[in-house]
């Protein structure tokens, strides 16, 4: 039976990576459907309509707060098309502006564009939650990096929404952005 151990090693070389991949997929994070029964129901045209403010922090991989910021926002919707203007002021005095153009589609889906977003942002809402994914062109010390955002928003009530986003590059977690939105 000289081929027995060779065949077993070959099978292991094929099956072990498949088993690891299946294990990693099994550990995948939540999906919007997990929140379908949660209330209040998040509808972006309703929540992101009119003025609001947000306060946020960026934490690095170790959890250290490396940047704080506030955002003055104004949203306007016409039918299923919306514009969300965001004016950021960071604790170090830097200012940034992002203007989102968002389209609501069937089945709780959203598509968004902004000047510093590479391609389209895609979102899926269910219940009180929205998962928003996109690649952002992020300037850091004179260099622009393309980083991925896995962004989760949770509507708490008609005035407050919490947001937690994981920022990564090449699948490596760089840090998190945490925001609290308030609508007067």
PyMOL CGO cylinders between C-alpha atoms (Angstrom):
from pymol import cmd
from pymol.cgo import CYLINDER

trace = [
    CYLINDER, 0.00, 0.00, 0.00, 2.66, 2.55, -0.90, 0.3, 1, 1, 1, 1, 1, 1,
    CYLINDER, 2.66, 2.55, -0.90, 0.05, 4.87, -2.47, 0.3, 1, 1, 1, 1, 1, 1,
    CYLINDER, 0.05, 4.87, -2.47, -2.09, 5.08, 0.67, 0.3, 1, 1, 1, 1, 1, 1,
    CYLINDER, -2.09, 5.08, 0.67, -0.08, 7.74, 2.58, 0.3, 1, 1, 1, 1, 1, 1,
    CYLINDER, -0.08, 7.74, 2.58, 0.64, 9.66, -0.67, 0.3, 1, 1, 1, 1, 1, 1,
    CYLINDER, 0.64, 9.66, -0.67, -3.06, 9.76, -1.51, 0.3, 1, 1, 1, 1, 1, 1,
    CYLINDER, -3.06, 9.76, -1.51, -3.85, 10.86, 2.04, 0.3, 1, 1, 1, 1, 1, 1,
    CYLINDER, -3.85, 10.86, 2.04, -1.33, 13.71, 1.87, 0.3, 1, 1, 1, 1, 1, 1,
    CYLINDER, -1.33, 13.71, 1.87, -2.76, 14.80, -1.49, 0.3, 1, 1, 1, 1, 1, 1,
    CYLINDER, -2.76, 14.80, -1.49, -6.27, 14.73, -0.11, 0.3, 1, 1, 1, 1, 1, 1,
    CYLINDER, -6.27, 14.73, -0.11, -5.16, 16.75, 2.90, 0.3, 1, 1, 1, 1, 1, 1,
    CYLINDER, -5.16, 16.75, 2.90, -3.52, 19.34, 0.65, 0.3, 1, 1, 1, 1, 1, 1,
    CYLINDER, -3.52, 19.34, 0.65, -6.81, 19.79, -1.19, 0.3, 1, 1, 1, 1, 1, 1,
    CYLINDER, -6.81, 19.79, -1.19, -9.27, 19.34, 1.65, 0.3, 1, 1, 1, 1, 1, 1,
    CYLINDER, -9.27, 19.34, 1.65, -7.48, 21.34, 4.35, 0.3, 1, 1, 1, 1, 1, 1,
    CYLINDER, -7.48, 21.34, 4.35, -7.65, 24.70, 2.48, 0.3, 1, 1, 1, 1, 1, 1,
    CYLINDER, -7.65, 24.70, 2.48, -11.28, 24.00, 1.58, 0.3, 1, 1, 1, 1, 1, 1,
    CYLINDER, -11.28, 24.00, 1.58, -12.10, 23.24, 5.21, 0.3, 1, 1, 1, 1, 1, 1,
    CYLINDER, -12.10, 23.24, 5.21, -10.34, 26.42, 6.36, 0.3, 1, 1, 1, 1, 1, 1,
    CYLINDER, -10.34, 26.42, 6.36, -12.21, 28.50, 3.78, 0.3, 1, 1, 1, 1, 1, 1,
    CYLINDER, -12.21, 28.50, 3.78, -15.51, 26.95, 4.82, 0.3, 1, 1, 1, 1, 1, 1,
    CYLINDER, -15.51, 26.95, 4.82, -14.67, 27.67, 8.47, 0.3, 1, 1, 1, 1, 1, 1,
    CYLINDER, -14.67, 27.67, 8.47, -13.89, 31.29, 7.69, 0.3, 1, 1, 1, 1, 1, 1,
    CYLINDER, -13.89, 31.29, 7.69, -17.13, 31.68, 5.77, 0.3, 1, 1, 1, 1, 1, 1,
    CYLINDER, -17.13, 31.68, 5.77, -18.96, 30.16, 8.69, 0.3, 1, 1, 1, 1, 1, 1,
    CYLINDER, -18.96, 30.16, 8.69, -17.45, 32.91, 10.87, 0.3, 1, 1, 1, 1, 1, 1,
    CYLINDER, -17.45, 32.91, 10.87, -18.62, 35.64, 8.52, 0.3, 1, 1, 1, 1, 1, 1,
    CYLINDER, -18.62, 35.64, 8.52, -20.28, 38.61, 10.19, 0.3, 1, 1, 1, 1, 1, 1,
    CYLINDER, -20.28, 38.61, 10.19, -23.94, 39.45, 10.42, 0.3, 1, 1, 1, 1, 1, 1,
    CYLINDER, -23.94, 39.45, 10.42, -26.18, 40.13, 7.44, 0.3, 1, 1, 1, 1, 1, 1,
    CYLINDER, -26.18, 40.13, 7.44, -28.89, 42.79, 7.22, 0.3, 1, 1, 1, 1, 1, 1,
    CYLINDER, -28.89, 42.79, 7.22, -31.49, 40.01, 7.29, 0.3, 1, 1, 1, 1, 1, 1,
    CYLINDER, -31.49, 40.01, 7.29, -30.45, 39.33, 10.90, 0.3, 1, 1, 1, 1, 1, 1,
    CYLINDER, -30.45, 39.33, 10.90, -32.12, 42.64, 11.82, 0.3, 1, 1, 1, 1, 1, 1,
    CYLINDER, -32.12, 42.64, 11.82, -35.30, 42.34, 9.70, 0.3, 1, 1, 1, 1, 1, 1,
    CYLINDER, -35.30, 42.34, 9.70, -37.57, 42.11, 12.76, 0.3, 1, 1, 1, 1, 1, 1,
    CYLINDER, -37.57, 42.11, 12.76, -35.93, 45.03, 14.60, 0.3, 1, 1, 1, 1, 1, 1,
    CYLINDER, -35.93, 45.03, 14.60, -37.71, 48.36, 14.96, 0.3, 1, 1, 1, 1, 1, 1,
    CYLINDER, -37.71, 48.36, 14.96, -37.87, 51.21, 14.29, 0.3, 1, 1, 1, 1, 1, 1,
    CYLINDER, -37.87, 51.21, 14.29, -37.49, 50.44, 10.58, 0.3, 1, 1, 1, 1, 1, 1,
    CYLINDER, -37.49, 50.44, 10.58, -34.67, 52.39, 8.92, 0.3, 1, 1, 1, 1, 1, 1,
    CYLINDER, -34.67, 52.39, 8.92, -35.67, 54.19, 5.74, 0.3, 1, 1, 1, 1, 1, 1,
    CYLINDER, -35.67, 54.19, 5.74, -32.83, 56.40, 4.47, 0.3, 1, 1, 1, 1, 1, 1,
    CYLINDER, -32.83, 56.40, 4.47, -35.08, 58.95, 2.68, 0.3, 1, 1, 1, 1, 1, 1,
    CYLINDER, -35.08, 58.95, 2.68, -36.95, 59.48, 5.94, 0.3, 1, 1, 1, 1, 1, 1,
    CYLINDER, -36.95, 59.48, 5.94, -33.96, 59.63, 8.30, 0.3, 1, 1, 1, 1, 1, 1,
    CYLINDER, -33.96, 59.63, 8.30, -31.50, 61.44, 6.02, 0.3, 1, 1, 1, 1, 1, 1,
    CYLINDER, -31.50, 61.44, 6.02, -33.92, 64.23, 5.15, 0.3, 1, 1, 1, 1, 1, 1,
    CYLINDER, -33.92, 64.23, 5.15, -33.20, 67.70, 6.53, 0.3, 1, 1, 1, 1, 1, 1,
    CYLINDER, -33.20, 67.70, 6.53, -30.42, 68.82, 8.88, 0.3, 1, 1, 1, 1, 1, 1,
    CYLINDER, -30.42, 68.82, 8.88, -28.62, 66.59, 11.37, 0.3, 1, 1, 1, 1, 1, 1,
    CYLINDER, -28.62, 66.59, 11.37, -25.30, 66.34, 13.18, 0.3, 1, 1, 1, 1, 1, 1,
    CYLINDER, -25.30, 66.34, 13.18, -22.93, 63.49, 13.95, 0.3, 1, 1, 1, 1, 1, 1,
    CYLINDER, -22.93, 63.49, 13.95, -20.07, 63.06, 16.39, 0.3, 1, 1, 1, 1, 1, 1,
    CYLINDER, -20.07, 63.06, 16.39, -17.43, 60.45, 15.72, 0.3, 1, 1, 1, 1, 1, 1,
    CYLINDER, -17.43, 60.45, 15.72, -14.07, 58.91, 16.46, 0.3, 1, 1, 1, 1, 1, 1,
    CYLINDER, -14.07, 58.91, 16.46, -11.53, 56.91, 14.50, 0.3, 1, 1, 1, 1, 1, 1,
    CYLINDER, -11.53, 56.91, 14.50, -9.76, 54.19, 16.49, 0.3, 1, 1, 1, 1, 1, 1,
    CYLINDER, -9.76, 54.19, 16.49, -6.68, 52.31, 15.28, 0.3, 1, 1, 1, 1, 1, 1,
    CYLINDER, -6.68, 52.31, 15.28, -6.27, 48.53, 15.41, 0.3, 1, 1, 1, 1, 1, 1,
    CYLINDER, -6.27, 48.53, 15.41, -5.37, 48.65, 19.10, 0.3, 1, 1, 1, 1, 1, 1,
    CYLINDER, -5.37, 48.65, 19.10, -8.54, 50.61, 19.94, 0.3, 1, 1, 1, 1, 1, 1,
    CYLINDER, -8.54, 50.61, 19.94, -6.72, 53.90, 20.60, 0.3, 1, 1, 1, 1, 1, 1,
    CYLINDER, -6.72, 53.90, 20.60, -8.69, 57.00, 19.56, 0.3, 1, 1, 1, 1, 1, 1,
    CYLINDER, -8.69, 57.00, 19.56, -6.52, 58.74, 16.98, 0.3, 1, 1, 1, 1, 1, 1,
    CYLINDER, -6.52, 58.74, 16.98, -9.01, 61.25, 15.60, 0.3, 1, 1, 1, 1, 1, 1,
    CYLINDER, -9.01, 61.25, 15.60, -12.27, 62.90, 16.70, 0.3, 1, 1, 1, 1, 1, 1,
    CYLINDER, -12.27, 62.90, 16.70, -14.68, 64.78, 14.47, 0.3, 1, 1, 1, 1, 1, 1,
    CYLINDER, -14.68, 64.78, 14.47, -18.11, 66.33, 14.06, 0.3, 1, 1, 1, 1, 1, 1,
    CYLINDER, -18.11, 66.33, 14.06, -20.23, 66.33, 10.92, 0.3, 1, 1, 1, 1, 1, 1,
    CYLINDER, -20.23, 66.33, 10.92, -22.91, 68.84, 9.94, 0.3, 1, 1, 1, 1, 1, 1,
    CYLINDER, -22.91, 68.84, 9.94, -25.22, 67.12, 7.47, 0.3, 1, 1, 1, 1, 1, 1,
    CYLINDER, -25.22, 67.12, 7.47, -28.15, 68.01, 5.26, 0.3, 1, 1, 1, 1, 1, 1,
    CYLINDER, -28.15, 68.01, 5.26, -30.16, 65.50, 3.26, 0.3, 1, 1, 1, 1, 1, 1,
    CYLINDER, -30.16, 65.50, 3.26, -32.69, 66.12, 0.49, 0.3, 1, 1, 1, 1, 1, 1,
    CYLINDER, -32.69, 66.12, 0.49, -34.74, 63.51, -1.33, 0.3, 1, 1, 1, 1, 1, 1,
    CYLINDER, -34.74, 63.51, -1.33, -36.87, 63.63, -4.44, 0.3, 1, 1, 1, 1, 1, 1,
    CYLINDER, -36.87, 63.63, -4.44, -38.60, 60.30, -4.90, 0.3, 1, 1, 1, 1, 1, 1,
    CYLINDER, -38.60, 60.30, -4.90, -35.93, 57.58, -4.72, 0.3, 1, 1, 1, 1, 1, 1,
    CYLINDER, -35.93, 57.58, -4.72, -32.99, 59.95, -5.35, 0.3, 1, 1, 1, 1, 1, 1,
    CYLINDER, -32.99, 59.95, -5.35, -31.21, 61.67, -2.49, 0.3, 1, 1, 1, 1, 1, 1,
    CYLINDER, -31.21, 61.67, -2.49, -28.31, 64.02, -1.86, 0.3, 1, 1, 1, 1, 1, 1,
    CYLINDER, -28.31, 64.02, -1.86, -26.54, 63.95, 1.50, 0.3, 1, 1, 1, 1, 1, 1,
    CYLINDER, -26.54, 63.95, 1.50, -24.06, 66.77, 2.14, 0.3, 1, 1, 1, 1, 1, 1,
    CYLINDER, -24.06, 66.77, 2.14, -21.51, 66.10, 4.89, 0.3, 1, 1, 1, 1, 1, 1,
    CYLINDER, -21.51, 66.10, 4.89, -19.18, 68.78, 6.30, 0.3, 1, 1, 1, 1, 1, 1,
    CYLINDER, -19.18, 68.78, 6.30, -16.52, 67.26, 8.58, 0.3, 1, 1, 1, 1, 1, 1,
    CYLINDER, -16.52, 67.26, 8.58, -14.52, 69.21, 11.17, 0.3, 1, 1, 1, 1, 1, 1,
    CYLINDER, -14.52, 69.21, 11.17, -11.72, 67.21, 12.81, 0.3, 1, 1, 1, 1, 1, 1,
    CYLINDER, -11.72, 67.21, 12.81, -10.25, 67.85, 16.25, 0.3, 1, 1, 1, 1, 1, 1,
    CYLINDER, -10.25, 67.85, 16.25, -6.98, 68.99, 14.61, 0.3, 1, 1, 1, 1, 1, 1,
    CYLINDER, -6.98, 68.99, 14.61, -8.85, 71.67, 12.64, 0.3, 1, 1, 1, 1, 1, 1,
    CYLINDER, -8.85, 71.67, 12.64, -8.90, 69.90, 9.25, 0.3, 1, 1, 1, 1, 1, 1,
    CYLINDER, -8.90, 69.90, 9.25, -12.13, 70.23, 7.28, 0.3, 1, 1, 1, 1, 1, 1,
    CYLINDER, -12.13, 70.23, 7.28, -13.51, 67.91, 4.61, 0.3, 1, 1, 1, 1, 1, 1,
    CYLINDER, -13.51, 67.91, 4.61, -16.67, 67.80, 2.56, 0.3, 1, 1, 1, 1, 1, 1,
    CYLINDER, -16.67, 67.80, 2.56, -18.36, 64.76, 1.04, 0.3, 1, 1, 1, 1, 1, 1,
    CYLINDER, -18.36, 64.76, 1.04, -21.53, 64.86, -1.03, 0.3, 1, 1, 1, 1, 1, 1,
    CYLINDER, -21.53, 64.86, -1.03, -23.32, 61.54, -1.44, 0.3, 1, 1, 1, 1, 1, 1,
    CYLINDER, -23.32, 61.54, -1.44, -25.78, 60.88, -4.25, 0.3, 1, 1, 1, 1, 1, 1,
    CYLINDER, -25.78, 60.88, -4.25, -27.92, 57.96, -3.16, 0.3, 1, 1, 1, 1, 1, 1,
    CYLINDER, -27.92, 57.96, -3.16, -30.55, 55.96, -5.02, 0.3, 1, 1, 1, 1, 1, 1,
    CYLINDER, -30.55, 55.96, -5.02, -33.08, 53.76, -3.25, 0.3, 1, 1, 1, 1, 1, 1,
    CYLINDER, -33.08, 53.76, -3.25, -33.81, 50.53, -5.10, 0.3, 1, 1, 1, 1, 1, 1,
    CYLINDER, -33.81, 50.53, -5.10, -36.20, 47.65, -4.54, 0.3, 1, 1, 1, 1, 1, 1,
    CYLINDER, -36.20, 47.65, -4.54, -35.70, 45.16, -1.73, 0.3, 1, 1, 1, 1, 1, 1,
    CYLINDER, -35.70, 45.16, -1.73, -34.08, 47.58, 0.73, 0.3, 1, 1, 1, 1, 1, 1,
    CYLINDER, -34.08, 47.58, 0.73, -31.08, 48.15, -1.55, 0.3, 1, 1, 1, 1, 1, 1,
    CYLINDER, -31.08, 48.15, -1.55, -29.24, 51.44, -1.95, 0.3, 1, 1, 1, 1, 1, 1,
    CYLINDER, -29.24, 51.44, -1.95, -26.56, 52.61, -4.39, 0.3, 1, 1, 1, 1, 1, 1,
    CYLINDER, -26.56, 52.61, -4.39, -24.38, 55.61, -3.56, 0.3, 1, 1, 1, 1, 1, 1,
    CYLINDER, -24.38, 55.61, -3.56, -21.69, 57.73, -5.16, 0.3, 1, 1, 1, 1, 1, 1,
    CYLINDER, -21.69, 57.73, -5.16, -19.37, 60.44, -3.87, 0.3, 1, 1, 1, 1, 1, 1,
    CYLINDER, -19.37, 60.44, -3.87, -16.30, 62.09, -5.37, 0.3, 1, 1, 1, 1, 1, 1,
    CYLINDER, -16.30, 62.09, -5.37, -13.89, 60.24, -3.06, 0.3, 1, 1, 1, 1, 1, 1,
    CYLINDER, -13.89, 60.24, -3.06, -15.67, 56.86, -3.34, 0.3, 1, 1, 1, 1, 1, 1,
    CYLINDER, -15.67, 56.86, -3.34, -14.15, 54.48, -5.88, 0.3, 1, 1, 1, 1, 1, 1,
    CYLINDER, -14.15, 54.48, -5.88, -16.98, 53.07, -7.98, 0.3, 1, 1, 1, 1, 1, 1,
    CYLINDER, -16.98, 53.07, -7.98, -20.30, 52.66, -6.19, 0.3, 1, 1, 1, 1, 1, 1,
    CYLINDER, -20.30, 52.66, -6.19, -21.22, 52.15, -2.58, 0.3, 1, 1, 1, 1, 1, 1,
    CYLINDER, -21.22, 52.15, -2.58, -23.76, 49.39, -2.11, 0.3, 1, 1, 1, 1, 1, 1,
    CYLINDER, -23.76, 49.39, -2.11, -26.11, 49.07, 0.81, 0.3, 1, 1, 1, 1, 1, 1,
    CYLINDER, -26.11, 49.07, 0.81, -28.79, 46.75, 2.07, 0.3, 1, 1, 1, 1, 1, 1,
    CYLINDER, -28.79, 46.75, 2.07, -31.28, 47.74, 4.76, 0.3, 1, 1, 1, 1, 1, 1,
    CYLINDER, -31.28, 47.74, 4.76, -33.51, 45.46, 6.81, 0.3, 1, 1, 1, 1, 1, 1,
    CYLINDER, -33.51, 45.46, 6.81, -35.36, 46.33, 9.98, 0.3, 1, 1, 1, 1, 1, 1,
    CYLINDER, -35.36, 46.33, 9.98, -33.43, 48.99, 11.88, 0.3, 1, 1, 1, 1, 1, 1,
    CYLINDER, -33.43, 48.99, 11.88, -30.06, 48.28, 10.19, 0.3, 1, 1, 1, 1, 1, 1,
    CYLINDER, -30.06, 48.28, 10.19, -28.17, 49.18, 7.03, 0.3, 1, 1, 1, 1, 1, 1,
    CYLINDER, -28.17, 49.18, 7.03, -24.94, 47.57, 5.85, 0.3, 1, 1, 1, 1, 1, 1,
    CYLINDER, -24.94, 47.57, 5.85, -23.09, 49.95, 3.52, 0.3, 1, 1, 1, 1, 1, 1,
    CYLINDER, -23.09, 49.95, 3.52, -19.89, 48.82, 1.69, 0.3, 1, 1, 1, 1, 1, 1,
    CYLINDER, -19.89, 48.82, 1.69, -17.57, 50.95, -0.37, 0.3, 1, 1, 1, 1, 1, 1,
    CYLINDER, -17.57, 50.95, -0.37, -13.97, 51.80, -1.22, 0.3, 1, 1, 1, 1, 1, 1,
    CYLINDER, -13.97, 51.80, -1.22, -12.80, 55.27, -0.23, 0.3, 1, 1, 1, 1, 1, 1,
    CYLINDER, -12.80, 55.27, -0.23, -9.84, 57.23, -1.62, 0.3, 1, 1, 1, 1, 1, 1,
    CYLINDER, -9.84, 57.23, -1.62, -8.32, 58.30, 1.70, 0.3, 1, 1, 1, 1, 1, 1,
    CYLINDER, -8.32, 58.30, 1.70, -5.59, 60.97, 1.71, 0.3, 1, 1, 1, 1, 1, 1,
    CYLINDER, -5.59, 60.97, 1.71, -2.94, 60.46, 4.41, 0.3, 1, 1, 1, 1, 1, 1,
    CYLINDER, -2.94, 60.46, 4.41, 0.21, 62.61, 4.57, 0.3, 1, 1, 1, 1, 1, 1,
    CYLINDER, 0.21, 62.61, 4.57, 0.19, 63.42, 0.85, 0.3, 1, 1, 1, 1, 1, 1,
    CYLINDER, 0.19, 63.42, 0.85, -0.58, 59.87, -0.32, 0.3, 1, 1, 1, 1, 1, 1,
    CYLINDER, -0.58, 59.87, -0.32, -4.03, 58.61, -1.31, 0.3, 1, 1, 1, 1, 1, 1,
    CYLINDER, -4.03, 58.61, -1.31, -4.90, 55.06, -0.20, 0.3, 1, 1, 1, 1, 1, 1,
    CYLINDER, -4.90, 55.06, -0.20, -7.87, 53.02, -1.39, 0.3, 1, 1, 1, 1, 1, 1,
    CYLINDER, -7.87, 53.02, -1.39, -9.44, 51.55, 1.74, 0.3, 1, 1, 1, 1, 1, 1,
    CYLINDER, -9.44, 51.55, 1.74, -12.56, 49.43, 2.13, 0.3, 1, 1, 1, 1, 1, 1,
    CYLINDER, -12.56, 49.43, 2.13, -15.36, 50.30, 4.52, 0.3, 1, 1, 1, 1, 1, 1,
    CYLINDER, -15.36, 50.30, 4.52, -17.82, 47.80, 5.98, 0.3, 1, 1, 1, 1, 1, 1,
    CYLINDER, -17.82, 47.80, 5.98, -20.27, 50.24, 7.48, 0.3, 1, 1, 1, 1, 1, 1,
    CYLINDER, -20.27, 50.24, 7.48, -23.20, 49.36, 9.77, 0.3, 1, 1, 1, 1, 1, 1,
    CYLINDER, -23.20, 49.36, 9.77, -25.90, 51.84, 10.78, 0.3, 1, 1, 1, 1, 1, 1,
    CYLINDER, -25.90, 51.84, 10.78, -28.53, 51.11, 13.43, 0.3, 1, 1, 1, 1, 1, 1,
    CYLINDER, -28.53, 51.11, 13.43, -31.59, 53.33, 13.89, 0.3, 1, 1, 1, 1, 1, 1,
    CYLINDER, -31.59, 53.33, 13.89, -32.26, 53.71, 17.62, 0.3, 1, 1, 1, 1, 1, 1,
    CYLINDER, -32.26, 53.71, 17.62, -35.30, 55.99, 17.39, 0.3, 1, 1, 1, 1, 1, 1,
    CYLINDER, -35.30, 55.99, 17.39, -36.55, 58.75, 15.08, 0.3, 1, 1, 1, 1, 1, 1,
    CYLINDER, -36.55, 58.75, 15.08, -33.72, 61.07, 16.21, 0.3, 1, 1, 1, 1, 1, 1,
    CYLINDER, -33.72, 61.07, 16.21, -30.67, 58.87, 16.92, 0.3, 1, 1, 1, 1, 1, 1,
    CYLINDER, -30.67, 58.87, 16.92, -28.73, 56.48, 14.72, 0.3, 1, 1, 1, 1, 1, 1,
    CYLINDER, -28.73, 56.48, 14.72, -25.47, 54.73, 15.64, 0.3, 1, 1, 1, 1, 1, 1,
    CYLINDER, -25.47, 54.73, 15.64, -22.84, 53.85, 13.05, 0.3, 1, 1, 1, 1, 1, 1,
    CYLINDER, -22.84, 53.85, 13.05, -19.84, 51.53, 13.26, 0.3, 1, 1, 1, 1, 1, 1,
    CYLINDER, -19.84, 51.53, 13.26, -17.53, 51.00, 10.30, 0.3, 1, 1, 1, 1, 1, 1,
    CYLINDER, -17.53, 51.00, 10.30, -14.52, 48.75, 9.94, 0.3, 1, 1, 1, 1, 1, 1,
    CYLINDER, -14.52, 48.75, 9.94, -11.83, 50.15, 7.66, 0.3, 1, 1, 1, 1, 1, 1,
    CYLINDER, -11.83, 50.15, 7.66, -9.47, 47.68, 5.94, 0.3, 1, 1, 1, 1, 1, 1,
    CYLINDER, -9.47, 47.68, 5.94, -6.95, 47.35, 3.14, 0.3, 1, 1, 1, 1, 1, 1,
    CYLINDER, -6.95, 47.35, 3.14, -6.10, 44.03, 1.45, 0.3, 1, 1, 1, 1, 1, 1,
    CYLINDER, -6.10, 44.03, 1.45, -8.37, 42.38, 4.04, 0.3, 1, 1, 1, 1, 1, 1,
    CYLINDER, -8.37, 42.38, 4.04, -6.28, 43.72, 6.94, 0.3, 1, 1, 1, 1, 1, 1,
    CYLINDER, -6.28, 43.72, 6.94, -8.27, 45.68, 9.53, 0.3, 1, 1, 1, 1, 1, 1,
    CYLINDER, -8.27, 45.68, 9.53, -6.84, 49.20, 9.91, 0.3, 1, 1, 1, 1, 1, 1,
    CYLINDER, -6.84, 49.20, 9.91, -9.28, 50.57, 12.45, 0.3, 1, 1, 1, 1, 1, 1,
    CYLINDER, -9.28, 50.57, 12.45, -12.87, 51.55, 13.15, 0.3, 1, 1, 1, 1, 1, 1,
    CYLINDER, -12.87, 51.55, 13.15, -15.02, 54.63, 12.76, 0.3, 1, 1, 1, 1, 1, 1,
    CYLINDER, -15.02, 54.63, 12.76, -17.81, 55.10, 15.30, 0.3, 1, 1, 1, 1, 1, 1,
    CYLINDER, -17.81, 55.10, 15.30, -20.49, 57.78, 14.86, 0.3, 1, 1, 1, 1, 1, 1,
    CYLINDER, -20.49, 57.78, 14.86, -23.60, 58.93, 16.63, 0.3, 1, 1, 1, 1, 1, 1,
    CYLINDER, -23.60, 58.93, 16.63, -26.10, 60.78, 14.41, 0.3, 1, 1, 1, 1, 1, 1,
    CYLINDER, -26.10, 60.78, 14.41, -28.65, 63.14, 15.88, 0.3, 1, 1, 1, 1, 1, 1,
    CYLINDER, -28.65, 63.14, 15.88, -31.62, 64.57, 14.00, 0.3, 1, 1, 1, 1, 1, 1,
    CYLINDER, -31.62, 64.57, 14.00, -33.33, 67.55, 15.69, 0.3, 1, 1, 1, 1, 1, 1,
]
cmd.load_cgo(trace, "trace")
